[in-house]
Amino acid sequence: MKRREKIIYVFLGLAATGFFIAGFMEYIITDEEIDLNISRPGFGGGDKTVSAVAEIEYGGNSEKKQVEFKVSSVEIDSEEKQKRLSACTEELPSIILGENDNLSSIEDDMNLITFHESTGVSVSWESSRPDLISDSGEVFPSENSEKQYVLLTAVLYLGGESCEWKCNAGHNVSLNEENYGMLAGRKIDELKVKAESGENGDFFELPKELPGGIKIRWKSPSENRFFLIGIIAAAAAVFAAYTNKSRRKKEAERRRNEVLRDFPYFLDKLVMLLSAGVILTDAVNRIAEDYRRYSSESGKKILYEGLCESVDSMKNSNSSFSEELLKLSDRLNTREFARLAVILKNGLESGADLAEKLEDESMLMWNERKNGIQKLGRAADTKLVFPLMIILGVLIVIVMTPAVMQM
């Protein structure tokens, strides 16, 4: 059995298994009964939806109906709401401190909660000095080195009931070299709001100095364009170098594959001529002449183009056949032709019969070509695995959806 057929049978088996599992789950889920006592969510937890299938039977007839119940949360009375509001106000002083030790000395951001989980109370805050302590509890440095008190007002809500709680927080964060950026950021935010308001005539003036002695200089973003251009140029250079290297690698691989594709045919021609009694140099010349004669029909081929160049070089420069073979081997840059060049060179020097050796080499090359084609076929089978997995996943989703919808 072929590998591709095995893969198909495996996925068909998995699909059948998915159908069986889906049917079995649907059988189990259909027969499952729900609890008749449906618990309501706790107070403030919101509503929940419960789905059920009602099986109705009467006089030997039966039918099913899909029903959804919207179950509201538990309600509490006014007295319980007041107790929870009071409990929340008792815990607020310790909760809102955050990393601070006490309310009289606030140096870090405060934890101004908006929801108290244990009581279900919602809380909103208002600060008398949002420039020092914001409504969310963020603490900003002040250019005034003396301690300043900020009144924080909390409004607590619970199911229509509400109450108010207030406290004074001692702001104790003065401007220094570590936190000046925070103050500058807040002032810049104020400038942005002021710019959007459209006030102060036809012009909006940017300050040269912020409160607390913070100097500020405004620049156009275009001043950084040369740095950006440099980054883009460097990235483009790296990309071009990588692309060029990749292109050269692909071109070398293409040339090698083309040479290996024509190499077994070249060896067969050479063996046939040598077996007929033609000497080696004449055999190579005849192969080159035949290629020139029919190249217009078959197209240019790298191996034979190099062979023609070597033949012309022997005629024009009177160089030896062995030298031109080695040069051609360097130009083609293939291990197989380099091995052939060594065999031919040794055969010329020793006078040995080359036909038998070249016939063995030809058989070896044909086997390597066959193995390469088989490898490509196995790779194609492997590429089919991912699409088949997607198809299997879609089938499983299709067969499982009805069962899951009844859960």
N, C-alpha and C positions, 0 to 999 in steps of 0.2 A: 504494500500500500504506500502511495506517495505521501510525502510530508504534508503537502497542502491538503490532501484529503483527510489526513489524520486530524489536522487543526480544525477543519470544518466539522468533522464528526464530534470532536470534543466540545465545540461551542453549541452544537445542536443538543448534545446531552445536557449541557449546563442550562440551556433554555428550557428543555423539558423538565429538568429539576426545579427551575424557577416556577413553572406553571403548577407543578405538584405542590410546592410549598405554599404558593398563593392560594390554591384551592383548599388546602388543609387549614391555613390560617382563617380563611373566610368561614369554614365550617365551625371552627372553634369560636370565633368572634360572634357568629350569628346565634349560637346557643348560649352565650354568656348573658346572665341576668345582672342588672345593675341594682345597687342598694336603693331601697325605696325611701330611705331617710337621707335627703340631700342637705348637707351642712351649708349654712350661709357663711359668707366671708365675714371676718371681724369688722368692727366699726371703723369706717374710713378706708376699708380695703377695696372699695369699689364693687361693681357687679361682676358676676361670673356667668358663663354660658355652659349649660349641660345639654349634651345631645343624647337622644335615646331613640330606640325603635319600638313602637307600640304594636304588639301582635294582638289583633282583635279577633275573637272567635265567637260565633253565635249560630246555633242550629246547624252545625256541621260545616259552616262557611268560615273562612278566615281571610284576613288581609293585614298588611303591614303599613304603618305610617311612620315617616321620619319626623321627629318632634324635637324642637329646641326650647329649653326653658332658660329665661333670663332671671337669675336668682340675685336679688339685691342683698346688700350687706346688713348686718344686725344694727338696729336702732337703739339708742340709749335715751333716757329721760333727761330733763333739764337739770335735775339735781346731780346726776352723774357727770354731766358736761361741766358743771361748775367745779366739781371735785377735780376733774382732770385739768381744767385751767389753772386751779390753785396749785396742783402738783407741779405743773410745768413752770409756773412763776417761781416756785421754790428752788427748782433745779437750774434755772437760767443763769444766776450769778456765777456758778461754778463752770457751767458749760461754755459761756461766751469768752472766758479768759483765754482759751487757747494755750499758747506757750507762756503767757504772762503769769506772774505770781499773784497779783491782786489788781483790783480796778483802779487803785490810786496811782499806779505807775505802769502805764501801757507803753511797751517798747516794741512789741511784735504784733503781727496781724491778729485780729480777734476772730473768734469762731461764732459769727452771728448766724445761727441756724435759721432755716426757713420752715423746718418741719421737725416736730418732736415725736420720735417713733413710738416711745412707750405709752404716750397718751393720745397720739393722733392729732395733736394741736398744730395748726399752721401759724407761722409767725412772720410778720413784716416789720422792717426796721426803718427808722428815720434818724439821721444824725444832724445835730445843730451846727456842726462844723465839718461838712464833707471834705473840705480841703485838708483836714487833719485825719479824720477817721471817716471812711466812706460808709454808705448804707450797707455795703456787703462785708464790712469789717476790715478793709485794707487800710493800713496805717501809713501815712506819708510824713516825711520829715518836715520840720518847720524852721524858717529862718530865725524865729524867736527862740532863744536858748532857755527861756523860763518855761516851767510846767504850765500847761493850759488844760482846762477841764472842758470836756465835750459831753453834752447831754444826749443820751441814746434813748429813744422811745420805741418800745416794742408793742405792737398790737397783736393779740392772740385771738385766733378764730377757731371755733369748733361747732359745727352743725348749727349755725344760726346764733350761737352765743359768742360773746367777745369780751375782752377786758384789756386794759392798758397797763404796761409796766415800764418804769423809767429808772435810769441809773446814770451817775456821773462817772466818766472815765477820765483819769488823769493822763493826758498826752505828754510823754516824756522823751520824744525823739527829736533831737535838734539836727540841723544840717551839718554834714561832715563830708570828708573825701570819699567815704564808702557808699553813702546813700544819696549823693547829689543827683545821680542819674534818675532816681525815682521821682524826685521833686521836678526835675526837668521834664520827664515824661508826662507828669500830671499837668504842668503848665502848657506843654505843647498840645495836649488833648483839649485844654481850655481854649487855646488859640484856634484849633480846628473848629470847635463849636462856634466861636466868634466869627470865623470866616464864613461859615454856612449861614449865619444869621442875616447877612446883608446889611449890617449897620455901618456907621462911620463913613458915609459918603461913597465917592467913586473909587477910593483906594483902600486896601487893607494892608496896614503896615506891620512888618515883622520886626520884633524887638531885637536889639543887639545885646541886651543883658536881661537876665531873669532875676526875680527876687532872691535875696541871699548872696548876691555878688557872683552869680553864675553867668559867665560870658558865653555867648552863642553866636556862631557864624553860619550863615546860610549859603549853601552851594547848589548849583544846578546838577542834577544827576548826570548830565552829559559830560561832566569832568571825569567820570569814571569810564567813559566809553573806550579810551585807549587801552585800559587794562582789560576790558571785555574783548576788544578786538584782538589783543594779544592772546587771550585764552582761546578765542575762536580759531586764530591762526595756528596756534600750537596743536589744538585738537584736530584741525584740518590736516596739518602736516603728519601727525601720528596716523590719522585715518588713511591718508594717501600712501604713506609708507607701508601700512598693513595691507591695504588693497593691492599695491604694486607687488608686494611679496606674495600675497595669495594668488594674484594673477600669474606671476612667474611660476609658482608651484603648480598651478593648474595647467599652464601651458607645457611645462616639462612633463607632467603626467600624461597629457594628451599625446605629446610627441612619442613618449615611451610606448604607450598603448598602440599607437599607429605602427611603430617599428615592429613590435612584437606580433601584430596582426599579419604583417607581410613577411616576417622572418621565416616561418615554416615553408611558404611557397618558394622563397629565394633558395632555401637549402635544397628543396626537391629539384629545382631547375639545375642547381650546381651539381648534385649527385648524378642526375640523368646525363649531363654533358660529360662529366668525368668518367662515368661508366661506359660512355660511347667512345672513349679514347681521346677526348679533347683535353689539352693541357690546361692547367689552372688559369693562367693569365688570359688565354684565348676564351675560356669559358666565361670568365667575368666580363670580358669585352663584349661577347655575344649577348649576354644578359642585359648589359647596359644599352647596346644597340637596339635590342628588341623593345626595351622600355621607351627609348626615344621615338621609336617608330609608332608605338601605340599609346603614348602618353596623352595625346590629344583626346583619345576616347576614354581612357581609364582615369584620367586626372593625375595630378602630381602626387607623388608619394615620397615621404622623407627618406626612407631607406634607399630607394633607387636613385633619388636626386643626389644623395651623398655618394653613391657608388659611381654615378656619372662624373661627378667632380673629381673623384680619385683617379678615374681612368684618364680624364683630360689632363690632370696634373702629371701623371706618369708620361704621357706623350709630350707635354710641353717642357717639363723640367728634367726628364730622364731619371726621375727618382725611382727607387726600387719598389716592387710590389708590396714587400713587407712593411716598409715605411708608410706607404699610403694606407695600408690596412689599419695600422696602429693609429694614424691620424683620424681616419674615419671612425674608429672605435671611440676616440676621445670626443669627437663631435656628436655622435649619437648618444653617448653616455648611458649605454645599456650593458648590463652584466652579461647578457646572453651573446651579444655581438663581440664583446671583448674576449669571451671564451673562444668564439669561432676564429677571431684574429690570431690568437695564440696557437690554435690547432693548425691553421693554414701556414703560419710562419714556421712552426716546428716541422711540418710536413715538407715544406720547400727545402729546409736546411738538411733534413735527414733523407729525403727522397722516398719516404714511406707512401703506401697506398692511401690516398685521402678519401676515396669513395666510400669505403666501409665505415671509417670514422664519422664522416659527414652523414651517412645514413643513420647511424645511431643517434647522432645529434638531432637529426630531423625528427626521429621518433620521439625523442625526449621533448622537443618543442611542441609537437602535436599533442602530447599528453598534458603538458603544462597549459596549453590553450584550452583543452577539454576541461581540465580542473578549474580553470578560471571561469568558464561558462557555467559550470555546475555551482561555483561559489556565488555567482550573480543570481542564479535561480534560487538558492537558499536564502539569499538576502531579500529577494522579492517575497518569499513566503513569510519572512519575519516582518516585513512591512505591512502584511495583511492582518497581523495580529491586532493592532490598535483599532482599525476600522471595525473588525469583528467584535472587539470588546465594547465599542460604542453601541453597535447594534444589539448586543446582548443586554447592555444596561437599559436601552430603550424598551426592549421586550419585557424585562423584569419590572420596570416602572409601569408599563401598560397593564400587566397582569396583577400587580400588587395594589394599584390605585383603588379598585373597588373594595378590596378587603380593608385597606387603611382608612377609607372614608367611613366605614361602619364602626371603627373603633371608638 
